[in-house]
Structure formats: structure tokens, C-alpha cells
Amino acid sequence: MNQDTAAPGPTPASTDAGAERLVARAVTVRFAGLLALDGVDLTVEPGSVHALIGPNGAGKSTFFNVLSGVCPPDSGTVRFGEKELTGRPPHRIAALGVARTFQNIVLTRGTVAENLMLGRHVLTRAGFTATALGLPGVAREQRIHRERAREIADFVDLGRLFHTPVDLLSYGDRKRVELARALCMEPRLLLLDEPVAGMNTAERQRMAATIAEVRAALGLSVLVVEHDMGLIMRIADEVTVLDFGRRIACGTPRRVQRDPEVIRAYLGAGTDARPAASAPTPAAPSRQAESHPPEPTPDRARPPGTEAGEDR
Ligand SMILES: Nc1ncnc2c1ncn2[C@@H]1O[C@H](COP(=O)(O)OP(=O)(O)OP(=O)(O)O)[C@@H](O)[C@H]1O
């Protein structure tokens, strides 16, 4: 779906939406003696969906924390378009057009509308005093933000729940509120940390469709950390694989799925005890990866595309 054929929904926040490339170079993070990220390079092309995968402890969350300003790197650089993100605090990075969702849902009490308005906060011009005094212009600005929040809620199919307290929502809908709140910041790069974790099959499929629609309608770049390889195979243009803090592969989902080093990483160092037949091979790629398998337990014994398990 391109801009012209996009379904009714939020319009891009700026005319250069999608024109910026995220470029991370040689990003290194140490925690005491542990090298959590070891010179990681990653580029997210404008308007693309890029997945970051890897076994437990590979460094995915740490990398997200670097991008969003939660964890400054020990060395390396992160640029978004012309702008240097390295070392900036989270609110500055958000203001530069980078929004993030979290692995565990982080919502405040209150309604969907109230949570989405928090996302608009980064764009609000009226200061604290003007808002507290209800000065002219503040109400108008609030109304515009509220209309936009409503539009975004409709777009991610939360319109009918706009005035519902988030406490009363299903798990899947709360994850969608998180996504909508991030969209309310009018980002040009969206960082999604395990957007379908804990969801059942129907919720996951719905979320996958929403992410695809968001990208198509808004022209956003998306970087997604996710253990659900079915989702990755369906929505990602490119995949970067980390293992023990190092980038071990990068390419199309299909290529990465067949990469011997990726298969080795998921099988673990001591693979002798494990049957190699459980790994996907170039000649016989896993069909499960294409048929949206249940969310796997992310571990080193399960290569991409060989997930098994049950819905929650
Ligand atoms: N604040 C911290 N202090 C010390 N060590 C940390 C800290 N955060 C992460 N680590 C370590 O850094 C390594 C990378 O962790 P990280 O959470 O980034 O991996 P991950 O790929 O996101 O794993 P998972 O898939 O389990 O979420 C791990 O060995 C982890 O224990």
C-alpha cells in the first residue's frame, strides 16, 4: 500500500517522513566485565521494517536502550538522518522523531484517551503555567491534540475504546494502546520492543496487520525486536541478528533464516548434544516460519523458523 492508496488514517507528520536513515556504528556497551554490545553496526533504511533478533541475552534490549537514550553507549555512534542521537537523553531523542514501545506494557492509569494524550505531550507547545491558568490558545491546542489522538486511535482500531480505562482492556488492546501512544508522538522511526509478546494467535495477527498498515500509511521506519519468527518473516524487509553482543548476520529474513552462523547461535555453543536436523536448511526451510507459528520460548535451542509451542 503506498501513500496514495493508503486507507483513511493519520497523515504523515512532516513532509520528510521516511526520508531519514538510522545509522548505528560500532556501538559498544559494557556492564562491569560483561560486553553486552560489541561494536554493533545497524542501518534502518527509510520507510523499511527492520527486525533485530537473537537468542536470550544477545543484546537486543541493550541496543534499543542505546537508541532511545536510556543507556548511553561506551563507544560508537547513532545518527538519525542528519541528527546525532548518541548520548542524548530519551526526551530529546523522542523530540527528534524516535518513539518506542516497551517489552512490558507501560501505561498509566486512566482512559485510552488520557494515555494517548501523554504521547502528544512531547509536541505540546503551551507551557505548564499557561495550561494551569487555562490561557487562550491552550484549549484550542488541547482540542487539536485530542482530535489527532482520536484519529490515531481509530487507525489502530481503538476508537470504540477511546474513553475506556486501560485497566479494563484486554492484554492485546493494551499493547495496541502502547503502539498508539508511540504514534501520537508523530515519530519517523518507531522502535517496537516485542510488540506481540504474550499475545494469542488472533491478537498477533491483528498486530502484524496494524504494523504493516502503519508503515504503509505513514511511511515510517520501524525497528522491531521480536521472538515471533512468523511475524518477522511476514513484516520485515531486513533482519539483523545479534549473538553475545555481536552482529552475526544481516539480510533478508529468508537469507538470515538459512545462515549457518545464525542456526549455530540459536542451537547454542554445545550443539553436539542436539540434533542438527532441528535447524532449518537452505534445501528445506522451515514451513513454520511462513505459517505464523505460535510464539516461541526464546532460547538457544531453537533456530529462527523452527518454533514450536502453544498459545498462552
Ligand atoms: N543493567 C544491566 N546490568 C548488567 N548486565 C546487564 C544489564 N542489562 C543487560 N545486561 C546483560 O547484558 C546482556 C544483554 O542483555 P539484553 O537484555 O540486552 O539481551 P536481550 O537480547 O534483550 O535478551 P532477551 O531476549 O532475554 O530480552 C545480558 O547478558 C544481560 O544479562
The ligand as a Gaussian input file, in Angstrom:
#p B3LYP/6-31G(d) Opt

LIG

0 1
 N       21.683000      -3.196000      33.543000
 C       22.439000      -4.279000      33.340000
 N       23.437000      -4.593000      34.174000
 C       24.219000      -5.675000      33.961000
 N       24.079000      -6.512000      32.930000
 C       23.072000      -6.250000      32.063000
 C       22.209000      -5.137000      32.219000
 N       21.316000      -5.133000      31.198000
 C       21.610000      -6.207000      30.438000
 N       22.655000      -6.877000      30.969000
 C       23.283000      -8.065000      30.391000
 O       23.649000      -7.728000      29.067000
 C       23.427000      -8.844000      28.186000
 C       22.463000      -8.437000      27.107000
 O       21.183000      -8.293000      27.701000
 P       19.907000      -7.822000      26.886000
 O       18.790000      -7.671000      27.863000
 O       20.249000      -6.629000      26.069000
 O       19.671000      -9.072000      25.935000
 P       18.389000      -9.412000      25.050000
 O       18.880000      -9.875000      23.746000
 O       17.436000      -8.273000      25.045000
 O       17.759000     -10.643000      25.843000
 P       16.211000     -11.096000      25.977000
 O       15.813000     -11.651000      24.651000
 O       16.259000     -12.147000      27.025000
 O       15.398000      -9.893000      26.379000
 C       22.903000      -9.975000      29.065000
 O       23.991000     -10.788000      29.420000
 C       22.339000      -9.267000      30.278000
 O       22.404000     -10.069000      31.423000

